[in-house]
Amino acid sequence: MARENGKQKTARDMILSMGVIILVAGFVYLFIPHDDSPPDVKAVDYRVELLTARRAASYPVAAPEGLSDAWKATSVRFRGDQFDAWHLGFHDPEGEYVAVEQSTQRRPVFLDEATQGARETDRTQEIDGKTWTRYEGGRYDALVLEGTEDSTTVVTGTASFAQLTKMAEALQTK
């Protein structure tokens, strides 16, 4: 009999402990403030890096002009020692990510990295007289500029093709 009473006591203690844990967790959830709003996106100024990249790169470096203030640049880098790789990332007005990627790296390798494994489709579109091929993927979609030999230009990200097109339309090289 004593043995059975010990098992009942252990089970009861476990249930009481779980109840206390649930009460504490509920208290923490209700009374400790938590912010569910999306974090503010911190914009970066990319002018200096753009000028540096345009001087150093072996191809015409592209950057957008004329986009609204709702487009916020969030990341920029130029790596001359890594195939003249140019990256300019944006947070678009819809809260999605859009990036301009350029490089002299072998096209298949660069496209796989820049588009995060997106695959070429049969669809192309004309933007400012240039042909761009659509790539679709699980994480990123992309537009890839055709007709360039020494470098590859990609507009990629989580944004819709409409937003990717807006970025491609805004690209200027100087």
Sequence and secondary structure as in RCSB ss.txt:
>XXXX:A:sequence
MARENGKQKTARDMILSMGVIILVAGFVYLFIPHDDSPPDVKAVDYRVELLTARRAASYPVAAPEGLSDAWKATS
VRFRGDQFDAWHLGFHDPEGEYVAVEQSTQRRPVFLDEATQGARETDRTQEIDGKTWTRYEGGRYDALVLEGTED
STTVVTGTASFAQLTKMAEALQTK
>XXXX:A:secstr
 HHHHHHHHHHHHHHHHHHHHHHHHHHHHHHS    S         HHHHHHHHHH SS  EEE S  TTSEEEE
EEEETTTTTEEEEEEE TTS EEEEEEE S HHHHHHHHTTT EEEEEEEEETTEEEEEEE SS EEEEE S SS
 EEEEEESS HHHHHHHHHHEEE 
